[in-house]
Amino acid sequence: MKKVWAFDLGASNGRLMVSSFDGNRLGLEEIHRFSNQPTKVMNRYYWDVLHIINEMKTGMSKSRVKGHGDVESLGIDSWGVDFGLLSSNGEILGNPYCYRDPYAALGLAEVTKLVGKKELFFRTGNEPTQINTLFQLYGIKKNNPMLLEQAESLLMTPNLIGYLLSGEKQNEFTISSTSQLLSISSQSWDSELINTLGLPIDIFEPIVKPMTMLGKTLPHINQEVGMSAVNIVNVAGHDTASALAALPMEGNDSVFMSCGTWVLMGVQMNEPNVSHEAFTYGFTNEGTLDGQYRLLKNNMGLWLIQQCRFIWEKEGIQTDYIEESRLIEKTKSFQTFIDPDDPLFFNPSNMVEAVQSYCRNTGQVVPNSRGEILSCILESLALKYRWVVEKLERITDKQWKKIHMGGGGIQNNLFCQYTSNATGREVIAGPVEASSIGNSIAQWIALGEFKNLKEARMIVQNSFHTEIYEPMNTANWQEAYEKFLEVTTLK
């Protein structure tokens, strides 16, 4: 039985999973899970990268104690767009900023005066949104220029973590493709764009393909954890690319959904789509494990509910998916709607009040109870996903018949059922730990255990459970969709 470590770092928590392979089936065991929240200090938002490293080492030690110290390799995936800067002697230049930091919004406003949004989209394939690496960097240039002057290297988040474990500097393709700094035609850093904006071109470490070797864990890591050196594989560094790799989709008629704090929803394409319609509807193009592209839309996901929970917990009210489902089922359906992607919900101090404010400002009844707030959010999320599917079909001129959902969000059964109801499509949900499984798949292919991604997906299908959801109450959801479009003014 061979084993690898899959480190899956999300924007709310991280985890270490052991993936095992006996020649026929994959196994997956959670070893360590930890919180990973951005920290607000003096109105700035940072990631605590040293906390992440410490928790990863804790996970390695736990794994060894549990008898899983003899791994073949490890891989790291994370959320997109964020990065760290290194000095000339290889030290981290402060805590990396979080994509919710105000610098990013300032950078977006400044950059789009110099380079139009359409040109940015056609050059990079990315939707111009404030979270992207480009705008964060430009915000730093304008507001904290000394930081860039001291920087010698820029590494995307999983590559920064990989460097801290190995001492090797590389940027992996899929995570780099979220930056709005990658040329869509060459799959390399867009040096012309970078120079036009006066950013230092020489800090961008080279881009490498996934399923290649980065290096080995450093001696001091091995000594501290009590293990031999471990190979580090460049997996699909973006967690959505890893999740997509793990979804056992059959045929070529399924939309994928990677479900968590965000919901990334789209289809896999041989080539990027930089059409006028893709730009108009806010779609983006990002890389896949096998070198193709994901045409997708970044949508708000369970962040809305997570932030409501945070408010209620401060009031002494604990809740979970089961309790939330009970409250929703006792509440009248389709009373109020929000556009989950309205800027009001990006990072409010009080999400409950933000939902109420949106409803009040749009002339709707203001939801007050927890059940009313949760119903409004969950129904609106599902209806927005229908809007995304319809726009995907228009952009690709193709009918997409099924939706395949993966990620931690699918543990919310009502979320999956509502998505099926709203879209009128069969939903296949699973596996839950899609990013971790996709992470391990890249390692198994790099190690020669799997021939290719097609074989890997067949093994995943035989190894993990999926749940099928069929559309229900479609007439009621159709009526709700028409009201949703009116309230949100979406077209």
Summary of the structure (lengths in Angstrom):
residues: 491
radius of gyration: 21.8
end to end distance: 53.0
largest distance: 63.3
contacts: 1785
relative contact order: 0.12
helix: 44%
strand: 21%
